[in-house]
Amino acid sequence: MTNNDVFRRLKYAFNYTPEDLISFFNHVGVVVEKEQISKYLEKDTKEVENLSLEDEQFAHFLNGLIIHYRGKKEGEIPVAEKELNNNIVLRKLRIALNLKDTDILALLKTVEFNFGKSELSAFFRKPGHHHYKRCQDQVLRNFLNALYLKNNPKK
């Protein structure tokens, strides 16, 4: 999944306004304009090429999301990763939303995506660990779909 896909899905899952999205960036000292947000949210088609949300920029957004939900820690602003992968995105969402393994598994079950606790914990291990596993797009996609359904039950 691209950063823009995840960004777009989060916007709709939580019904964020463009102002909300801008404020998440502002939490970490990054200034973005409403036009940039609109470009990030556009679907990439043959007619329209959207503005690509780079890894570092998306990491800033996710750090701002964590600050929004969990509050700002004393000290420095969190450092944004230069490169992101699905494991890091899933971990940051887990932290922001204060989810435990059982919460994530329950969410995945709502979209009929059955997953084991040990499989899930492998995503949160360090890349060098022998039980580390790369988070595939389908896992992240199903997790985001479950968040959407949880927050928009009538749709």
Chimera marker file (.cmm) of the C-alpha trace (Angstrom):
<marker_set name="trace">
<marker id="1" x="0.000" y="0.000" z="0.000" r="1" g="1" b="0" radius="0.5"/>
<marker id="2" x="1.191" y="3.498" z="-0.677" r="1" g="1" b="0" radius="0.5"/>
<marker id="3" x="1.391" y="6.142" z="2.025" r="1" g="1" b="0" radius="0.5"/>
<marker id="4" x="-1.365" y="8.034" z="0.221" r="1" g="1" b="0" radius="0.5"/>
<marker id="5" x="-3.646" y="4.964" z="0.389" r="1" g="1" b="0" radius="0.5"/>
<marker id="6" x="-3.149" y="4.602" z="4.135" r="1" g="1" b="0" radius="0.5"/>
<marker id="7" x="-3.533" y="8.369" z="4.653" r="1" g="1" b="0" radius="0.5"/>
<marker id="8" x="-6.785" y="8.360" z="2.681" r="1" g="1" b="0" radius="0.5"/>
<marker id="9" x="-8.159" y="5.319" z="4.537" r="1" g="1" b="0" radius="0.5"/>
<marker id="10" x="-7.352" y="6.863" z="7.925" r="1" g="1" b="0" radius="0.5"/>
<marker id="11" x="-9.092" y="10.069" z="6.933" r="1" g="1" b="0" radius="0.5"/>
<marker id="12" x="-12.281" y="8.192" z="6.076" r="1" g="1" b="0" radius="0.5"/>
<marker id="13" x="-12.053" y="5.678" z="8.929" r="1" g="1" b="0" radius="0.5"/>
<marker id="14" x="-12.067" y="8.474" z="11.501" r="1" g="1" b="0" radius="0.5"/>
<marker id="15" x="-13.948" y="11.109" z="9.482" r="1" g="1" b="0" radius="0.5"/>
<marker id="16" x="-11.100" y="13.586" z="9.848" r="1" g="1" b="0" radius="0.5"/>
<marker id="17" x="-11.511" y="17.004" z="8.314" r="1" g="1" b="0" radius="0.5"/>
<marker id="18" x="-8.637" y="18.606" z="6.381" r="1" g="1" b="0" radius="0.5"/>
<marker id="19" x="-8.123" y="20.860" z="9.413" r="1" g="1" b="0" radius="0.5"/>
<marker id="20" x="-7.702" y="17.768" z="11.636" r="1" g="1" b="0" radius="0.5"/>
<marker id="21" x="-5.109" y="16.362" z="9.276" r="1" g="1" b="0" radius="0.5"/>
<marker id="22" x="-3.234" y="19.669" z="9.190" r="1" g="1" b="0" radius="0.5"/>
<marker id="23" x="-3.254" y="19.799" z="13.004" r="1" g="1" b="0" radius="0.5"/>
<marker id="24" x="-1.640" y="16.331" z="13.205" r="1" g="1" b="0" radius="0.5"/>
<marker id="25" x="1.246" y="17.610" z="11.110" r="1" g="1" b="0" radius="0.5"/>
<marker id="26" x="1.392" y="20.772" z="13.241" r="1" g="1" b="0" radius="0.5"/>
<marker id="27" x="1.787" y="18.690" z="16.433" r="1" g="1" b="0" radius="0.5"/>
<marker id="28" x="5.289" y="17.795" z="15.246" r="1" g="1" b="0" radius="0.5"/>
<marker id="29" x="6.137" y="21.212" z="13.832" r="1" g="1" b="0" radius="0.5"/>
<marker id="30" x="5.460" y="20.426" z="10.172" r="1" g="1" b="0" radius="0.5"/>
<marker id="31" x="3.492" y="23.019" z="8.244" r="1" g="1" b="0" radius="0.5"/>
<marker id="32" x="1.243" y="21.793" z="5.439" r="1" g="1" b="0" radius="0.5"/>
<marker id="33" x="-1.346" y="23.669" z="3.460" r="1" g="1" b="0" radius="0.5"/>
<marker id="34" x="-4.915" y="22.613" z="2.773" r="1" g="1" b="0" radius="0.5"/>
<marker id="35" x="-4.059" y="22.274" z="-0.925" r="1" g="1" b="0" radius="0.5"/>
<marker id="36" x="-1.327" y="19.763" z="-0.069" r="1" g="1" b="0" radius="0.5"/>
<marker id="37" x="-3.776" y="17.717" z="1.992" r="1" g="1" b="0" radius="0.5"/>
<marker id="38" x="-6.223" y="17.716" z="-0.925" r="1" g="1" b="0" radius="0.5"/>
<marker id="39" x="-3.478" y="16.505" z="-3.259" r="1" g="1" b="0" radius="0.5"/>
<marker id="40" x="-2.484" y="13.740" z="-0.812" r="1" g="1" b="0" radius="0.5"/>
<marker id="41" x="-6.098" y="12.582" z="-0.659" r="1" g="1" b="0" radius="0.5"/>
<marker id="42" x="-6.700" y="12.476" z="-4.417" r="1" g="1" b="0" radius="0.5"/>
<marker id="43" x="-6.801" y="9.058" z="-6.014" r="1" g="1" b="0" radius="0.5"/>
<marker id="44" x="-4.011" y="8.496" z="-8.491" r="1" g="1" b="0" radius="0.5"/>
<marker id="45" x="-5.583" y="8.058" z="-11.915" r="1" g="1" b="0" radius="0.5"/>
<marker id="46" x="-4.367" y="8.375" z="-15.468" r="1" g="1" b="0" radius="0.5"/>
<marker id="47" x="-5.854" y="11.867" z="-15.691" r="1" g="1" b="0" radius="0.5"/>
<marker id="48" x="-4.673" y="13.110" z="-12.291" r="1" g="1" b="0" radius="0.5"/>
<marker id="49" x="-1.324" y="12.444" z="-10.690" r="1" g="1" b="0" radius="0.5"/>
<marker id="50" x="-1.620" y="12.990" z="-6.970" r="1" g="1" b="0" radius="0.5"/>
<marker id="51" x="1.085" y="14.471" z="-4.779" r="1" g="1" b="0" radius="0.5"/>
<marker id="52" x="3.043" y="11.558" z="-3.343" r="1" g="1" b="0" radius="0.5"/>
<marker id="53" x="3.225" y="11.482" z="0.426" r="1" g="1" b="0" radius="0.5"/>
<marker id="54" x="6.876" y="10.675" z="1.096" r="1" g="1" b="0" radius="0.5"/>
<marker id="55" x="7.879" y="8.311" z="3.901" r="1" g="1" b="0" radius="0.5"/>
<marker id="56" x="9.346" y="10.983" z="6.158" r="1" g="1" b="0" radius="0.5"/>
<marker id="57" x="6.317" y="13.252" z="5.694" r="1" g="1" b="0" radius="0.5"/>
<marker id="58" x="3.948" y="10.362" z="6.454" r="1" g="1" b="0" radius="0.5"/>
<marker id="59" x="6.025" y="9.445" z="9.531" r="1" g="1" b="0" radius="0.5"/>
<marker id="60" x="5.559" y="13.041" z="10.732" r="1" g="1" b="0" radius="0.5"/>
<marker id="61" x="1.798" y="12.642" z="10.260" r="1" g="1" b="0" radius="0.5"/>
<marker id="62" x="1.746" y="9.361" z="12.209" r="1" g="1" b="0" radius="0.5"/>
<marker id="63" x="3.828" y="10.907" z="15.016" r="1" g="1" b="0" radius="0.5"/>
<marker id="64" x="1.347" y="13.798" z="15.115" r="1" g="1" b="0" radius="0.5"/>
<marker id="65" x="-1.497" y="11.274" z="15.311" r="1" g="1" b="0" radius="0.5"/>
<marker id="66" x="0.203" y="9.659" z="18.309" r="1" g="1" b="0" radius="0.5"/>
<marker id="67" x="0.565" y="13.050" z="19.998" r="1" g="1" b="0" radius="0.5"/>
<marker id="68" x="-3.088" y="13.838" z="19.251" r="1" g="1" b="0" radius="0.5"/>
<marker id="69" x="-4.369" y="10.680" z="20.924" r="1" g="1" b="0" radius="0.5"/>
<marker id="70" x="-1.747" y="10.067" z="23.604" r="1" g="1" b="0" radius="0.5"/>
<marker id="71" x="-0.560" y="13.566" z="24.416" r="1" g="1" b="0" radius="0.5"/>
<marker id="72" x="2.821" y="15.179" z="23.979" r="1" g="1" b="0" radius="0.5"/>
<marker id="73" x="5.727" y="13.751" z="25.951" r="1" g="1" b="0" radius="0.5"/>
<marker id="74" x="8.164" y="16.060" z="27.645" r="1" g="1" b="0" radius="0.5"/>
<marker id="75" x="11.292" y="16.694" z="25.702" r="1" g="1" b="0" radius="0.5"/>
<marker id="76" x="11.928" y="16.624" z="22.000" r="1" g="1" b="0" radius="0.5"/>
<marker id="77" x="9.468" y="16.051" z="19.198" r="1" g="1" b="0" radius="0.5"/>
<marker id="78" x="9.628" y="12.436" z="17.968" r="1" g="1" b="0" radius="0.5"/>
<marker id="79" x="12.043" y="11.925" z="15.106" r="1" g="1" b="0" radius="0.5"/>
<marker id="80" x="10.384" y="10.817" z="11.875" r="1" g="1" b="0" radius="0.5"/>
<marker id="81" x="11.745" y="7.736" z="10.149" r="1" g="1" b="0" radius="0.5"/>
<marker id="82" x="13.317" y="8.294" z="6.746" r="1" g="1" b="0" radius="0.5"/>
<marker id="83" x="11.859" y="5.028" z="5.445" r="1" g="1" b="0" radius="0.5"/>
<marker id="84" x="8.559" y="3.422" z="6.389" r="1" g="1" b="0" radius="0.5"/>
<marker id="85" x="7.146" y="-0.036" z="5.905" r="1" g="1" b="0" radius="0.5"/>
<marker id="86" x="3.837" y="-1.639" z="6.873" r="1" g="1" b="0" radius="0.5"/>
<marker id="87" x="5.274" y="-2.878" z="10.179" r="1" g="1" b="0" radius="0.5"/>
<marker id="88" x="6.184" y="0.637" z="11.280" r="1" g="1" b="0" radius="0.5"/>
<marker id="89" x="2.822" y="2.040" z="10.142" r="1" g="1" b="0" radius="0.5"/>
<marker id="90" x="0.933" y="-0.690" z="12.013" r="1" g="1" b="0" radius="0.5"/>
<marker id="91" x="3.054" y="-0.132" z="15.136" r="1" g="1" b="0" radius="0.5"/>
<marker id="92" x="2.481" y="3.625" z="15.075" r="1" g="1" b="0" radius="0.5"/>
<marker id="93" x="-1.277" y="3.153" z="14.644" r="1" g="1" b="0" radius="0.5"/>
<marker id="94" x="-1.253" y="0.656" z="17.499" r="1" g="1" b="0" radius="0.5"/>
<marker id="95" x="0.500" y="3.180" z="19.729" r="1" g="1" b="0" radius="0.5"/>
<marker id="96" x="-1.710" y="6.099" z="18.683" r="1" g="1" b="0" radius="0.5"/>
<marker id="97" x="-4.945" y="4.193" z="19.241" r="1" g="1" b="0" radius="0.5"/>
<marker id="98" x="-3.632" y="2.503" z="22.401" r="1" g="1" b="0" radius="0.5"/>
<marker id="99" x="-4.457" y="-0.967" z="21.071" r="1" g="1" b="0" radius="0.5"/>
<marker id="100" x="-3.367" y="-4.244" z="22.584" r="1" g="1" b="0" radius="0.5"/>
<marker id="101" x="-2.775" y="-7.417" z="20.573" r="1" g="1" b="0" radius="0.5"/>
<marker id="102" x="-6.220" y="-8.693" z="21.539" r="1" g="1" b="0" radius="0.5"/>
<marker id="103" x="-7.815" y="-5.450" z="20.312" r="1" g="1" b="0" radius="0.5"/>
<marker id="104" x="-6.116" y="-5.739" z="16.923" r="1" g="1" b="0" radius="0.5"/>
<marker id="105" x="-7.070" y="-9.402" z="16.608" r="1" g="1" b="0" radius="0.5"/>
<marker id="106" x="-10.688" y="-8.578" z="17.482" r="1" g="1" b="0" radius="0.5"/>
<marker id="107" x="-10.715" y="-5.816" z="14.873" r="1" g="1" b="0" radius="0.5"/>
<marker id="108" x="-9.324" y="-8.162" z="12.226" r="1" g="1" b="0" radius="0.5"/>
<marker id="109" x="-11.942" y="-10.743" z="13.149" r="1" g="1" b="0" radius="0.5"/>
<marker id="110" x="-14.718" y="-8.231" z="12.359" r="1" g="1" b="0" radius="0.5"/>
<marker id="111" x="-13.591" y="-8.247" z="8.731" r="1" g="1" b="0" radius="0.5"/>
<marker id="112" x="-13.258" y="-12.048" z="8.783" r="1" g="1" b="0" radius="0.5"/>
<marker id="113" x="-9.478" y="-11.933" z="8.688" r="1" g="1" b="0" radius="0.5"/>
<marker id="114" x="-8.399" y="-14.530" z="11.223" r="1" g="1" b="0" radius="0.5"/>
<marker id="115" x="-4.944" y="-14.147" z="12.541" r="1" g="1" b="0" radius="0.5"/>
<marker id="116" x="-2.972" y="-15.666" z="15.424" r="1" g="1" b="0" radius="0.5"/>
<marker id="117" x="-1.465" y="-13.731" z="18.295" r="1" g="1" b="0" radius="0.5"/>
<marker id="118" x="2.023" y="-15.068" z="17.556" r="1" g="1" b="0" radius="0.5"/>
<marker id="119" x="1.690" y="-14.049" z="13.898" r="1" g="1" b="0" radius="0.5"/>
<marker id="120" x="0.692" y="-10.553" z="14.976" r="1" g="1" b="0" radius="0.5"/>
<marker id="121" x="3.490" y="-10.208" z="17.533" r="1" g="1" b="0" radius="0.5"/>
<marker id="122" x="5.998" y="-11.076" z="14.790" r="1" g="1" b="0" radius="0.5"/>
<marker id="123" x="5.130" y="-7.761" z="13.095" r="1" g="1" b="0" radius="0.5"/>
<marker id="124" x="6.199" y="-5.783" z="16.170" r="1" g="1" b="0" radius="0.5"/>
<marker id="125" x="9.618" y="-7.408" z="16.565" r="1" g="1" b="0" radius="0.5"/>
<marker id="126" x="12.865" y="-5.826" z="15.426" r="1" g="1" b="0" radius="0.5"/>
<marker id="127" x="13.840" y="-6.700" z="11.840" r="1" g="1" b="0" radius="0.5"/>
<marker id="128" x="16.892" y="-8.696" z="12.947" r="1" g="1" b="0" radius="0.5"/>
<marker id="129" x="14.910" y="-10.918" z="15.325" r="1" g="1" b="0" radius="0.5"/>
<marker id="130" x="14.489" y="-14.507" z="14.123" r="1" g="1" b="0" radius="0.5"/>
<marker id="131" x="10.684" y="-14.347" z="14.616" r="1" g="1" b="0" radius="0.5"/>
<marker id="132" x="10.310" y="-11.035" z="12.757" r="1" g="1" b="0" radius="0.5"/>
<marker id="133" x="7.826" y="-11.118" z="9.890" r="1" g="1" b="0" radius="0.5"/>
<marker id="134" x="7.094" y="-8.459" z="7.264" r="1" g="1" b="0" radius="0.5"/>
<marker id="135" x="3.551" y="-7.108" z="7.426" r="1" g="1" b="0" radius="0.5"/>
<marker id="136" x="1.907" y="-7.687" z="4.076" r="1" g="1" b="0" radius="0.5"/>
<marker id="137" x="-0.407" y="-5.151" z="2.430" r="1" g="1" b="0" radius="0.5"/>
<marker id="138" x="-3.469" y="-7.358" z="2.959" r="1" g="1" b="0" radius="0.5"/>
<marker id="139" x="-2.985" y="-7.330" z="6.747" r="1" g="1" b="0" radius="0.5"/>
<marker id="140" x="-2.703" y="-3.535" z="6.891" r="1" g="1" b="0" radius="0.5"/>
<marker id="141" x="-5.590" y="-3.136" z="4.431" r="1" g="1" b="0" radius="0.5"/>
<marker id="142" x="-7.844" y="-5.389" z="6.508" r="1" g="1" b="0" radius="0.5"/>
<marker id="143" x="-6.839" y="-3.586" z="9.698" r="1" g="1" b="0" radius="0.5"/>
<marker id="144" x="-7.749" y="-0.220" z="8.157" r="1" g="1" b="0" radius="0.5"/>
<marker id="145" x="-11.045" y="-1.635" z="6.855" r="1" g="1" b="0" radius="0.5"/>
<marker id="146" x="-11.835" y="-2.895" z="10.350" r="1" g="1" b="0" radius="0.5"/>
<marker id="147" x="-11.119" y="0.565" z="11.801" r="1" g="1" b="0" radius="0.5"/>
<marker id="148" x="-13.458" y="2.067" z="9.205" r="1" g="1" b="0" radius="0.5"/>
<marker id="149" x="-16.254" y="-0.373" z="10.066" r="1" g="1" b="0" radius="0.5"/>
<marker id="150" x="-15.766" y="0.158" z="13.807" r="1" g="1" b="0" radius="0.5"/>
<marker id="151" x="-16.049" y="3.941" z="13.479" r="1" g="1" b="0" radius="0.5"/>
<marker id="152" x="-18.741" y="3.956" z="10.753" r="1" g="1" b="0" radius="0.5"/>
<marker id="153" x="-21.041" y="1.032" z="11.672" r="1" g="1" b="0" radius="0.5"/>
<marker id="154" x="-24.005" y="2.134" z="9.565" r="1" g="1" b="0" radius="0.5"/>
<marker id="155" x="-22.052" y="2.327" z="6.297" r="1" g="1" b="0" radius="0.5"/>
<link id1="1" id2="2" r="1" g="1" b="0" radius="0.2"/>
<link id1="2" id2="3" r="1" g="1" b="0" radius="0.2"/>
<link id1="3" id2="4" r="1" g="1" b="0" radius="0.2"/>
<link id1="4" id2="5" r="1" g="1" b="0" radius="0.2"/>
<link id1="5" id2="6" r="1" g="1" b="0" radius="0.2"/>
<link id1="6" id2="7" r="1" g="1" b="0" radius="0.2"/>
<link id1="7" id2="8" r="1" g="1" b="0" radius="0.2"/>
<link id1="8" id2="9" r="1" g="1" b="0" radius="0.2"/>
<link id1="9" id2="10" r="1" g="1" b="0" radius="0.2"/>
<link id1="10" id2="11" r="1" g="1" b="0" radius="0.2"/>
<link id1="11" id2="12" r="1" g="1" b="0" radius="0.2"/>
<link id1="12" id2="13" r="1" g="1" b="0" radius="0.2"/>
<link id1="13" id2="14" r="1" g="1" b="0" radius="0.2"/>
<link id1="14" id2="15" r="1" g="1" b="0" radius="0.2"/>
<link id1="15" id2="16" r="1" g="1" b="0" radius="0.2"/>
<link id1="16" id2="17" r="1" g="1" b="0" radius="0.2"/>
<link id1="17" id2="18" r="1" g="1" b="0" radius="0.2"/>
<link id1="18" id2="19" r="1" g="1" b="0" radius="0.2"/>
<link id1="19" id2="20" r="1" g="1" b="0" radius="0.2"/>
<link id1="20" id2="21" r="1" g="1" b="0" radius="0.2"/>
<link id1="21" id2="22" r="1" g="1" b="0" radius="0.2"/>
<link id1="22" id2="23" r="1" g="1" b="0" radius="0.2"/>
<link id1="23" id2="24" r="1" g="1" b="0" radius="0.2"/>
<link id1="24" id2="25" r="1" g="1" b="0" radius="0.2"/>
<link id1="25" id2="26" r="1" g="1" b="0" radius="0.2"/>
<link id1="26" id2="27" r="1" g="1" b="0" radius="0.2"/>
<link id1="27" id2="28" r="1" g="1" b="0" radius="0.2"/>
<link id1="28" id2="29" r="1" g="1" b="0" radius="0.2"/>
<link id1="29" id2="30" r="1" g="1" b="0" radius="0.2"/>
<link id1="30" id2="31" r="1" g="1" b="0" radius="0.2"/>
<link id1="31" id2="32" r="1" g="1" b="0" radius="0.2"/>
<link id1="32" id2="33" r="1" g="1" b="0" radius="0.2"/>
<link id1="33" id2="34" r="1" g="1" b="0" radius="0.2"/>
<link id1="34" id2="35" r="1" g="1" b="0" radius="0.2"/>
<link id1="35" id2="36" r="1" g="1" b="0" radius="0.2"/>
<link id1="36" id2="37" r="1" g="1" b="0" radius="0.2"/>
<link id1="37" id2="38" r="1" g="1" b="0" radius="0.2"/>
<link id1="38" id2="39" r="1" g="1" b="0" radius="0.2"/>
<link id1="39" id2="40" r="1" g="1" b="0" radius="0.2"/>
<link id1="40" id2="41" r="1" g="1" b="0" radius="0.2"/>
<link id1="41" id2="42" r="1" g="1" b="0" radius="0.2"/>
<link id1="42" id2="43" r="1" g="1" b="0" radius="0.2"/>
<link id1="43" id2="44" r="1" g="1" b="0" radius="0.2"/>
<link id1="44" id2="45" r="1" g="1" b="0" radius="0.2"/>
<link id1="45" id2="46" r="1" g="1" b="0" radius="0.2"/>
<link id1="46" id2="47" r="1" g="1" b="0" radius="0.2"/>
<link id1="47" id2="48" r="1" g="1" b="0" radius="0.2"/>
<link id1="48" id2="49" r="1" g="1" b="0" radius="0.2"/>
<link id1="49" id2="50" r="1" g="1" b="0" radius="0.2"/>
<link id1="50" id2="51" r="1" g="1" b="0" radius="0.2"/>
<link id1="51" id2="52" r="1" g="1" b="0" radius="0.2"/>
<link id1="52" id2="53" r="1" g="1" b="0" radius="0.2"/>
<link id1="53" id2="54" r="1" g="1" b="0" radius="0.2"/>
<link id1="54" id2="55" r="1" g="1" b="0" radius="0.2"/>
<link id1="55" id2="56" r="1" g="1" b="0" radius="0.2"/>
<link id1="56" id2="57" r="1" g="1" b="0" radius="0.2"/>
<link id1="57" id2="58" r="1" g="1" b="0" radius="0.2"/>
<link id1="58" id2="59" r="1" g="1" b="0" radius="0.2"/>
<link id1="59" id2="60" r="1" g="1" b="0" radius="0.2"/>
<link id1="60" id2="61" r="1" g="1" b="0" radius="0.2"/>
<link id1="61" id2="62" r="1" g="1" b="0" radius="0.2"/>
<link id1="62" id2="63" r="1" g="1" b="0" radius="0.2"/>
<link id1="63" id2="64" r="1" g="1" b="0" radius="0.2"/>
<link id1="64" id2="65" r="1" g="1" b="0" radius="0.2"/>
<link id1="65" id2="66" r="1" g="1" b="0" radius="0.2"/>
<link id1="66" id2="67" r="1" g="1" b="0" radius="0.2"/>
<link id1="67" id2="68" r="1" g="1" b="0" radius="0.2"/>
<link id1="68" id2="69" r="1" g="1" b="0" radius="0.2"/>
<link id1="69" id2="70" r="1" g="1" b="0" radius="0.2"/>
<link id1="70" id2="71" r="1" g="1" b="0" radius="0.2"/>
<link id1="71" id2="72" r="1" g="1" b="0" radius="0.2"/>
<link id1="72" id2="73" r="1" g="1" b="0" radius="0.2"/>
<link id1="73" id2="74" r="1" g="1" b="0" radius="0.2"/>
<link id1="74" id2="75" r="1" g="1" b="0" radius="0.2"/>
<link id1="75" id2="76" r="1" g="1" b="0" radius="0.2"/>
<link id1="76" id2="77" r="1" g="1" b="0" radius="0.2"/>
<link id1="77" id2="78" r="1" g="1" b="0" radius="0.2"/>
<link id1="78" id2="79" r="1" g="1" b="0" radius="0.2"/>
<link id1="79" id2="80" r="1" g="1" b="0" radius="0.2"/>
<link id1="80" id2="81" r="1" g="1" b="0" radius="0.2"/>
<link id1="81" id2="82" r="1" g="1" b="0" radius="0.2"/>
<link id1="82" id2="83" r="1" g="1" b="0" radius="0.2"/>
<link id1="83" id2="84" r="1" g="1" b="0" radius="0.2"/>
<link id1="84" id2="85" r="1" g="1" b="0" radius="0.2"/>
<link id1="85" id2="86" r="1" g="1" b="0" radius="0.2"/>
<link id1="86" id2="87" r="1" g="1" b="0" radius="0.2"/>
<link id1="87" id2="88" r="1" g="1" b="0" radius="0.2"/>
<link id1="88" id2="89" r="1" g="1" b="0" radius="0.2"/>
<link id1="89" id2="90" r="1" g="1" b="0" radius="0.2"/>
<link id1="90" id2="91" r="1" g="1" b="0" radius="0.2"/>
<link id1="91" id2="92" r="1" g="1" b="0" radius="0.2"/>
<link id1="92" id2="93" r="1" g="1" b="0" radius="0.2"/>
<link id1="93" id2="94" r="1" g="1" b="0" radius="0.2"/>
<link id1="94" id2="95" r="1" g="1" b="0" radius="0.2"/>
<link id1="95" id2="96" r="1" g="1" b="0" radius="0.2"/>
<link id1="96" id2="97" r="1" g="1" b="0" radius="0.2"/>
<link id1="97" id2="98" r="1" g="1" b="0" radius="0.2"/>
<link id1="98" id2="99" r="1" g="1" b="0" radius="0.2"/>
<link id1="99" id2="100" r="1" g="1" b="0" radius="0.2"/>
<link id1="100" id2="101" r="1" g="1" b="0" radius="0.2"/>
<link id1="101" id2="102" r="1" g="1" b="0" radius="0.2"/>
<link id1="102" id2="103" r="1" g="1" b="0" radius="0.2"/>
<link id1="103" id2="104" r="1" g="1" b="0" radius="0.2"/>
<link id1="104" id2="105" r="1" g="1" b="0" radius="0.2"/>
<link id1="105" id2="106" r="1" g="1" b="0" radius="0.2"/>
<link id1="106" id2="107" r="1" g="1" b="0" radius="0.2"/>
<link id1="107" id2="108" r="1" g="1" b="0" radius="0.2"/>
<link id1="108" id2="109" r="1" g="1" b="0" radius="0.2"/>
<link id1="109" id2="110" r="1" g="1" b="0" radius="0.2"/>
<link id1="110" id2="111" r="1" g="1" b="0" radius="0.2"/>
<link id1="111" id2="112" r="1" g="1" b="0" radius="0.2"/>
<link id1="112" id2="113" r="1" g="1" b="0" radius="0.2"/>
<link id1="113" id2="114" r="1" g="1" b="0" radius="0.2"/>
<link id1="114" id2="115" r="1" g="1" b="0" radius="0.2"/>
<link id1="115" id2="116" r="1" g="1" b="0" radius="0.2"/>
<link id1="116" id2="117" r="1" g="1" b="0" radius="0.2"/>
<link id1="117" id2="118" r="1" g="1" b="0" radius="0.2"/>
<link id1="118" id2="119" r="1" g="1" b="0" radius="0.2"/>
<link id1="119" id2="120" r="1" g="1" b="0" radius="0.2"/>
<link id1="120" id2="121" r="1" g="1" b="0" radius="0.2"/>
<link id1="121" id2="122" r="1" g="1" b="0" radius="0.2"/>
<link id1="122" id2="123" r="1" g="1" b="0" radius="0.2"/>
<link id1="123" id2="124" r="1" g="1" b="0" radius="0.2"/>
<link id1="124" id2="125" r="1" g="1" b="0" radius="0.2"/>
<link id1="125" id2="126" r="1" g="1" b="0" radius="0.2"/>
<link id1="126" id2="127" r="1" g="1" b="0" radius="0.2"/>
<link id1="127" id2="128" r="1" g="1" b="0" radius="0.2"/>
<link id1="128" id2="129" r="1" g="1" b="0" radius="0.2"/>
<link id1="129" id2="130" r="1" g="1" b="0" radius="0.2"/>
<link id1="130" id2="131" r="1" g="1" b="0" radius="0.2"/>
<link id1="131" id2="132" r="1" g="1" b="0" radius="0.2"/>
<link id1="132" id2="133" r="1" g="1" b="0" radius="0.2"/>
<link id1="133" id2="134" r="1" g="1" b="0" radius="0.2"/>
<link id1="134" id2="135" r="1" g="1" b="0" radius="0.2"/>
<link id1="135" id2="136" r="1" g="1" b="0" radius="0.2"/>
<link id1="136" id2="137" r="1" g="1" b="0" radius="0.2"/>
<link id1="137" id2="138" r="1" g="1" b="0" radius="0.2"/>
<link id1="138" id2="139" r="1" g="1" b="0" radius="0.2"/>
<link id1="139" id2="140" r="1" g="1" b="0" radius="0.2"/>
<link id1="140" id2="141" r="1" g="1" b="0" radius="0.2"/>
<link id1="141" id2="142" r="1" g="1" b="0" radius="0.2"/>
<link id1="142" id2="143" r="1" g="1" b="0" radius="0.2"/>
<link id1="143" id2="144" r="1" g="1" b="0" radius="0.2"/>
<link id1="144" id2="145" r="1" g="1" b="0" radius="0.2"/>
<link id1="145" id2="146" r="1" g="1" b="0" radius="0.2"/>
<link id1="146" id2="147" r="1" g="1" b="0" radius="0.2"/>
<link id1="147" id2="148" r="1" g="1" b="0" radius="0.2"/>
<link id1="148" id2="149" r="1" g="1" b="0" radius="0.2"/>
<link id1="149" id2="150" r="1" g="1" b="0" radius="0.2"/>
<link id1="150" id2="151" r="1" g="1" b="0" radius="0.2"/>
<link id1="151" id2="152" r="1" g="1" b="0" radius="0.2"/>
<link id1="152" id2="153" r="1" g="1" b="0" radius="0.2"/>
<link id1="153" id2="154" r="1" g="1" b="0" radius="0.2"/>
<link id1="154" id2="155" r="1" g="1" b="0" radius="0.2"/>
</marker_set>
